[in-house]
């Protein structure tokens, strides 16, 4: 017993740093520079990237025989193959012959000459370290290394298959745009740009997650955003210390004001028009690569009663509908509790004809009203969860038919009163 207590005390005393684990305690690796030896560079990259089947090392010669050897490094599936073929490989292998004969760029060549005269991609960056090459390849770019040059080129070729722009299933409307965010970050920023054609619209990029290295972008309108809001967002994002960011929900839990509050302090939306409206109100948005859900900050509780369709409808109609939402909210929150209180403790407040009907319905019910409400709440929550998680054909049948069958069965069996089914 004493040994167990000593071991428990030892475990308690080993307090890890917040947001860290044992795999994160390793010291950061030093930057390793590229060399002029192409073979050595390729060996280093293969050693660090491994032998994955989707990793491509394409060897070729710049022009004709006797010209420098080069290699293209990319991940199949993350790049636009047409861009690689037409704007990188074809100029380097075929068109470079004409340039070398007419302009004499070989053998007096360097990385700047190749960048400015051969490759026709619009975004090219010169890199000098192995780490930059690895990060670029894993982000969907293509790396070009040439024998005899100690620098490389990081060429923007991000592409591959992405989901098409469709109406978001989570925010459907009767009137309004039908497009929604997708999992591609650049497509999402373009959807916002199409709506806000202002030079004040600013997009700032950050990379979060030691292993996933997820691209995160802060979007705001410089002339409208609240002073200090963007700096606070940057501070909170920079303080995130984790291995992975796979969805915007990760970031939401890291940066929210009240982690233990049942009410959210960070908004989320799948609609670019709604995010654009928030930006025009002086808020800021956080877009995460790999998810169609964008975050908006700050977020007020009253925004839960708003719909994106409110921006497009007439004022008086929207006012009436919003009041109706408030009434429905208070009925949903206080209805079951009020019913339990009246039935259990304040029967004299119920009109006599209604009281007689309710008493007849509860005559054969074995459970008190409070326990009835709890049981029915749990049952309907299980049905809702089943309708969401199960395959769509099965889930729809369970959520609709199951609620009707269970509601009718529990009343017929005398387990739950019919009035409680209505209230819940």
Buried (B, 14 or more C-beta within 10 A) or exposed (E): EEEEEEEEEEEEEEEEEEEEEEEBEEEEEEEEEBBEEBEEBBEBBEEEBEEEEEBBBBEEBBBEEEBBBBBBBBBEEBBBEEBBEEBBBBBBBEBBBEBBEEEEBBEEBEBEBBBEBBBEBEEBEEBBBBBBBBBBBBBBBBBBBBBEBBBBBBBBBBBBEEEEBEBBEEBEBEEBBEBBBBBBBBBBBEBBBEBBEBEEBBBBEBBBBBEBBBBBBBBBBEEBBBEEBBEBBEEBBEEBBBEEBEBBBBBBEBBBEEEEEEEBBBBBBBBBBBBBBBBEEBBBBBBBBBBBBBBBBBBEEEEEBBBBBBBBBEEEEBEEBBEEEEEEEEEEEEBBEBBBBBBEEEEEEBEEEEBEBBBEBBEEBEBEBBEBBBBBEEBBEEBBEBBEEBEEEEBEEBBEEBBEEBBEEBBEEEBBBBBBBEBB
